[in-house]
């Protein structure tokens, strides 16, 4: 499996990369985001939302698990951290097979429910402002997206 890496030096650069990614996505695509607290997962999601034309403020759905935003395509933003050690299925397939883009923070906690074809993204803090964003495409379509995005 090939991986693609991008270094972002500012929050705005991270959002621009995510916005560019959003323009390459199609309904039903699933993106997972991993990284420490404060690494930039929600910032990345804000960039995807901007690219999809979402006008509402995007924030972490920590206490609601899923937030839905309307844009040119729906954006389903999940934070499944609270589902650690749970076998609870909250209807993931409806989102994954729906007409929008699904972005999942802390996806490791629902790994058994994730679709085979998806784009896993890891965001790591290098220093106060710099982030290393690593893309792990699962499937040929996502490999092509990554090649176009950061290749």
Backbone as CSV, one residue per row, in Angstrom:
resi,resn,N_x,N_y,N_z,CA_x,CA_y,CA_z,C_x,C_y,C_z
1,UNK,0.841,-1.177,0.000,0.000,0.000,0.000,0.883,1.236,0.000
2,UNK,0.596,2.101,-0.926,1.348,3.339,-1.039,0.798,4.365,-0.059
3,UNK,1.688,5.227,0.437,1.237,6.331,1.275,1.745,7.627,0.670
4,UNK,1.037,8.693,0.964,1.362,10.008,0.435,1.476,10.958,1.615
5,UNK,2.474,11.843,1.576,2.701,12.721,2.710,2.717,14.177,2.279
6,UNK,2.184,15.021,3.145,2.129,16.457,2.897,2.501,17.163,4.196
7,UNK,3.333,18.190,4.103,3.672,18.991,5.273,2.929,20.319,5.187
8,UNK,2.158,20.601,6.221,1.399,21.843,6.304,2.026,22.720,7.382
9,UNK,2.270,23.973,7.046,2.911,24.885,7.994,1.935,25.836,8.677
10,UNK,0.675,25.846,8.218,-0.326,26.731,8.820,-1.690,26.051,8.810
11,UNK,-2.569,26.539,9.653,-3.946,26.062,9.676,-4.610,26.296,8.327
12,UNK,-4.360,27.454,7.746,-4.968,27.777,6.450,-4.480,26.837,5.356
13,UNK,-3.221,26.449,5.407,-2.690,25.507,4.421,-3.364,24.133,4.577
14,UNK,-3.596,23.729,5.801,-4.298,22.466,6.057,-5.710,22.534,5.495
15,UNK,-6.402,23.635,5.726,-7.763,23.793,5.202,-7.778,23.805,3.680
16,UNK,-6.786,24.455,3.061,-6.720,24.484,1.584,-6.522,23.086,1.013
17,UNK,-5.662,22.288,1.646,-5.444,20.915,1.194,-6.740,20.114,1.294
18,UNK,-7.435,20.250,2.414,-8.690,19.526,2.610,-9.757,19.984,1.623
19,UNK,-9.794,21.279,1.339,-10.757,21.808,0.364,-10.472,21.224,-1.019
20,UNK,-9.198,21.168,-1.373,-8.802,20.576,-2.660,-9.223,19.110,-2.712
21,UNK,-9.042,18.385,-1.605,-9.470,16.988,-1.536,-10.969,16.878,-1.759
22,UNK,-11.738,17.749,-1.132,-13.202,17.666,-1.226,-13.689,17.740,-2.667
23,UNK,-12.978,18.464,-3.488,-13.372,18.624,-4.886,-13.138,17.355,-5.707
24,UNK,-12.391,16.403,-5.137,-12.093,15.142,-5.815,-12.966,13.991,-5.317
25,UNK,-13.773,14.251,-4.301,-14.589,13.207,-3.688,-15.932,13.064,-4.377
26,UNK,-16.567,11.910,-4.150,-17.888,11.646,-4.714,-18.802,11.097,-3.609
27,UNK,-20.101,11.139,-3.833,-21.022,10.624,-2.815,-20.671,9.201,-2.390
28,UNK,-20.732,8.975,-1.079,-20.413,7.661,-0.523,-18.972,7.501,-0.090
29,UNK,-18.119,8.484,-0.392,-16.718,8.378,0.010,-16.586,8.540,1.518
30,UNK,-15.660,7.765,2.093,-15.415,7.776,3.530,-13.958,8.157,3.774
31,UNK,-13.777,9.130,4.667,-12.462,9.610,5.058,-12.320,9.367,6.559
32,UNK,-11.226,8.764,6.985,-10.976,8.621,8.421,-9.818,9.538,8.795
33,UNK,-9.911,10.128,9.983,-8.883,11.034,10.468,-8.339,10.532,11.802
34,UNK,-7.028,10.368,11.873,-6.365,9.957,13.102,-5.355,11.027,13.483
35,UNK,-5.062,11.085,14.756,-4.080,12.051,15.252,-4.400,12.411,16.683
36,UNK,-3.415,12.962,17.363,-3.602,13.349,18.751,-4.620,14.475,18.877
37,UNK,-5.089,14.701,20.102,-5.957,15.834,20.373,-5.245,17.111,19.948
38,UNK,-5.947,17.957,19.220,-5.367,19.223,18.788,-4.461,19.132,17.579
39,UNK,-4.391,17.969,16.945,-3.506,17.810,15.783,-4.047,18.510,14.541
40,UNK,-5.377,18.642,14.456,-5.953,19.320,13.289,-7.033,18.536,12.571
41,UNK,-7.594,17.524,13.208,-8.627,16.705,12.552,-9.870,17.538,12.221
42,UNK,-10.333,18.321,13.168,-11.521,19.142,12.912,-11.185,20.263,11.938
43,UNK,-9.982,20.807,12.019,-9.545,21.822,11.049,-9.593,21.252,9.637
44,UNK,-9.123,20.025,9.480,-9.152,19.373,8.173,-10.596,19.212,7.700
45,UNK,-11.470,18.821,8.613,-12.890,18.653,8.273,-13.501,19.982,7.849
46,UNK,-13.106,21.070,8.486,-13.600,22.399,8.103,-13.225,22.712,6.655
47,UNK,-12.023,22.310,6.245,-11.598,22.521,4.861,-12.430,21.707,3.885
48,UNK,-12.739,20.459,4.247,-13.603,19.635,3.399,-14.974,20.293,3.289
49,UNK,-15.498,20.738,4.414,-16.799,21.403,4.410,-16.809,22.635,3.534
50,UNK,-15.750,23.437,3.594,-15.657,24.632,2.758,-15.722,24.263,1.280
51,UNK,-15.023,23.195,0.909,-15.033,22.752,-0.481,-16.378,22.233,-0.935
52,UNK,-17.158,21.721,0.015,-18.494,21.208,-0.306,-19.560,22.295,-0.237
53,UNK,-19.149,23.499,0.126,-20.108,24.607,0.186,-20.906,24.673,1.475
54,UNK,-20.411,24.045,2.528,-21.078,24.113,3.825,-20.894,25.518,4.387
55,UNK,-21.980,26.137,4.809,-21.894,27.491,5.346,-21.998,27.536,6.867
56,UNK,-22.522,26.495,7.488,-22.589,26.441,8.953,-21.202,26.243,9.546
57,UNK,-21.019,26.675,10.766,-19.766,26.454,11.477,-19.613,24.974,11.784
58,UNK,-18.474,24.430,11.424,-18.180,23.025,11.683,-17.355,22.942,12.961
59,UNK,-17.833,22.128,13.898,-17.065,21.881,15.110,-17.150,20.397,15.440
60,UNK,-16.360,19.983,16.395,-16.274,18.564,16.706,-17.586,18.025,17.268
61,UNK,-18.033,16.890,16.760,-19.276,16.284,17.245,-19.054,15.354,18.436
62,UNK,-18.111,15.692,19.308,-17.702,14.812,20.403,-18.874,14.277,21.207
63,UNK,-19.844,15.111,21.536,-20.924,14.669,22.412,-22.165,14.207,21.669
64,UNK,-22.201,14.411,20.358,-23.354,13.964,19.579,-23.011,12.802,18.664
65,UNK,-21.776,12.478,18.515,-21.212,11.429,17.674,-21.294,11.784,16.189
66,UNK,-22.443,12.233,15.689,-22.557,12.585,14.266,-23.205,13.965,14.127
67,UNK,-22.593,14.795,13.290,-23.210,16.061,12.892,-23.340,16.037,11.381
68,UNK,-24.477,16.500,10.891,-24.723,16.547,9.456,-24.749,17.996,9.006
69,UNK,-24.059,18.270,7.900,-23.989,19.611,7.333,-24.423,19.538,5.878
70,UNK,-25.206,20.483,5.453,-25.657,20.513,4.065,-24.784,21.464,3.250
71,UNK,-24.364,20.984,2.093,-23.605,21.760,1.127,-23.985,21.233,-0.243
72,UNK,-23.085,21.337,-1.199,-23.358,20.751,-2.514,-23.567,19.247,-2.382
73,UNK,-22.859,18.635,-1.450,-23.088,17.265,-1.009,-23.216,17.333,0.508
74,UNK,-23.982,16.446,1.116,-24.012,16.415,2.580,-22.659,15.995,3.131
75,UNK,-22.307,16.562,4.269,-21.100,16.183,4.994,-21.541,15.572,6.312
76,UNK,-21.135,14.316,6.539,-21.426,13.622,7.783,-20.128,13.579,8.580
77,UNK,-20.088,14.310,9.669,-18.883,14.426,10.481,-19.085,13.629,11.758
78,UNK,-18.288,12.582,11.938,-18.417,11.705,13.100,-17.189,11.813,13.990
79,UNK,-17.429,11.783,15.288,-16.364,11.631,16.272,-16.778,10.433,17.106
80,UNK,-16.147,9.299,16.860,-16.585,8.051,17.490,-15.719,7.663,18.685
81,UNK,-15.006,8.630,19.233,-14.161,8.371,20.392,-14.952,7.748,21.538
82,UNK,-16.167,8.216,21.751,-16.989,7.725,22.858,-17.503,6.301,22.624
83,UNK,-17.268,5.748,21.441,-17.706,4.377,21.160,-16.610,3.345,21.427
84,UNK,-15.496,3.796,22.023,-14.424,2.861,22.365,-14.988,1.742,23.243
85,UNK,-14.591,0.523,22.955,-15.048,-0.667,23.676,-16.548,-0.913,23.534
86,UNK,-17.117,-0.427,22.453,-18.549,-0.623,22.213,-18.730,-1.349,20.886
87,UNK,-19.710,-2.206,20.836,-20.049,-2.865,19.578,-21.278,-2.216,18.956
88,UNK,-21.619,-1.045,19.419,-22.826,-0.359,18.976,-22.681,0.123,17.539
89,UNK,-23.633,-0.242,16.713,-23.703,0.217,15.330,-24.819,1.256,15.274
90,UNK,-24.435,2.491,15.002,-25.437,3.559,14.978,-25.959,3.814,13.561
91,UNK,-25.899,2.782,12.748,-26.366,2.922,11.372,-25.293,3.449,10.446
92,UNK,-24.056,3.022,10.669,-22.934,3.512,9.875,-23.144,3.319,8.383
93,UNK,-23.677,2.150,7.986,-23.833,1.860,6.556,-24.728,2.868,5.864
94,UNK,-25.718,3.397,6.561,-26.584,4.412,5.967,-25.783,5.645,5.576
95,UNK,-24.807,5.987,6.395,-23.940,7.128,6.070,-22.940,6.737,4.986
96,UNK,-22.290,5.577,5.165,-21.244,5.161,4.234,-21.783,4.926,2.824
97,UNK,-23.026,4.514,2.718,-23.633,4.257,1.413,-24.580,5.364,1.001
98,UNK,-24.528,6.477,1.709,-25.447,7.585,1.441,-24.980,8.475,0.306
99,UNK,-25.600,9.632,0.229,-25.327,10.550,-0.882,-24.366,11.660,-0.486
100,UNK,-23.633,11.466,0.616,-22.714,12.493,1.070,-21.314,11.958,1.291
101,UNK,-20.504,12.803,1.917,-19.129,12.469,2.276,-19.108,12.245,3.783
102,UNK,-18.507,11.145,4.224,-18.406,10.850,5.650,-16.965,11.039,6.104
103,UNK,-16.786,11.850,7.148,-15.479,12.072,7.760,-15.571,11.564,9.190
104,UNK,-14.659,10.660,9.558,-14.711,10.012,10.869,-13.433,10.285,11.653
105,UNK,-13.580,10.932,12.805,-12.473,11.087,13.728,-12.463,9.900,14.687
106,UNK,-11.275,9.407,15.017,-11.096,8.274,15.925,-11.707,6.991,15.356
107,UNK,-11.577,6.783,14.066,-12.192,5.639,13.383,-11.679,4.293,13.886
108,UNK,-10.550,4.277,14.541,-10.013,3.014,15.066,-11.022,2.327,15.985
109,UNK,-11.906,3.109,16.615,-12.870,2.536,17.552,-14.053,1.866,16.866
110,UNK,-14.175,2.032,15.548,-15.255,1.358,14.807,-14.683,0.613,13.606
111,UNK,-13.439,0.180,13.705,-12.745,-0.413,12.550,-13.505,-1.572,11.917
112,UNK,-14.273,-2.312,12.708,-15.020,-3.444,12.152,-16.195,-3.005,11.285
113,UNK,-16.592,-1.762,11.394,-17.725,-1.249,10.620,-17.279,-0.470,9.367
114,UNK,-15.995,-0.168,9.263,-15.510,0.677,8.172,-15.573,-0.036,6.825
115,UNK,-15.870,0.715,5.778,-15.854,0.103,4.441,-14.416,-0.199,4.019
116,UNK,-14.288,-1.177,3.158,-12.966,-1.578,2.679,-12.286,-0.449,1.909
117,UNK,-13.050,0.230,1.068,-12.510,1.319,0.250,-12.770,2.634,0.966
118,UNK,-11.659,3.301,1.338,-11.751,4.560,2.069,-10.384,5.240,2.012
119,UNK,-10.336,6.441,2.539,-9.073,7.164,2.626,-8.774,7.425,4.096
120,UNK,-7.712,6.794,4.593,-7.278,7.009,5.967,-6.235,8.120,5.972
121,UNK,-6.415,9.075,6.877,-5.500,10.222,6.976,-5.008,10.327,8.412
122,UNK,-3.708,10.447,8.556,-3.095,10.610,9.873,-2.474,12.004,9.931
123,UNK,-2.818,12.769,10.956,-2.292,14.125,11.123,-1.458,14.157,12.395
124,UNK,-0.183,14.492,12.245,0.731,14.537,13.390,1.337,15.927,13.526
125,UNK,1.442,16.363,14.746,2.037,17.662,15.062,3.556,17.523,15.037
126,UNK,4.204,18.323,14.206,5.670,18.345,14.179,6.182,19.400,15.155
127,UNK,5.530,20.554,15.152,5.815,21.612,16.109,4.542,22.445,16.270
128,UNK,4.643,23.597,16.868,3.465,24.419,17.165,2.562,24.631,15.939
129,UNK,3.150,24.902,14.776,2.362,25.219,13.579,2.401,24.151,12.499
130,UNK,3.406,23.313,12.479,3.619,22.366,11.379,2.949,21.025,11.665
131,UNK,2.260,20.530,10.627,1.614,19.227,10.708,2.101,18.357,9.554
132,UNK,2.326,17.083,9.856,2.628,16.093,8.827,1.324,15.340,8.578
133,UNK,0.821,15.440,7.357,-0.447,14.815,6.993,-0.137,13.657,6.049
134,UNK,-0.441,12.449,6.508,-0.129,11.250,5.732,-1.426,10.594,5.274
135,UNK,-1.501,10.325,3.983,-2.677,9.719,3.359,-2.391,8.248,3.078
136,UNK,-3.319,7.388,3.495,-3.222,5.951,3.251,-4.470,5.529,2.458
137,UNK,-4.376,5.530,1.123,-5.551,5.171,0.324,-5.853,3.678,0.381
138,UNK,-7.105,3.362,0.543,-7.584,1.972,0.530,-8.461,1.829,-0.703
139,UNK,-7.862,1.386,-1.787,-8.583,1.232,-3.041,-8.010,2.128,-4.127
140,UNK,-8.150,1.663,-5.348,-7.566,2.342,-6.504,-8.082,3.768,-6.694
141,UNK,-9.370,3.979,-6.469,-9.934,5.321,-6.651,-9.263,6.320,-5.714
142,UNK,-9.020,5.905,-4.471,-8.385,6.809,-3.521,-6.901,6.984,-3.805
143,UNK,-6.262,5.966,-4.387,-4.870,6.125,-4.807,-4.770,7.217,-5.871
144,UNK,-5.689,7.199,-6.825,-5.693,8.226,-7.876,-5.934,9.610,-7.287
145,UNK,-6.845,9.699,-6.324,-7.117,10.972,-5.669,-5.849,11.484,-4.982
146,UNK,-5.160,10.615,-4.275,-3.934,11.017,-3.565,-2.843,11.446,-4.537
147,UNK,-2.706,10.734,-5.639,-1.717,11.115,-6.643,-2.005,12.510,-7.172
148,UNK,-3.270,12.808,-7.405,-3.640,14.141,-7.904,-3.469,15.193,-6.818
149,UNK,-3.752,14.817,-5.592,-3.742,15.769,-4.484,-2.319,16.134,-4.044
150,UNK,-1.490,15.130,-3.786,-0.162,15.402,-3.246,0.957,14.670,-3.989
151,UNK,0.582,13.864,-4.995,1.532,13.007,-5.693,2.665,13.726,-6.306
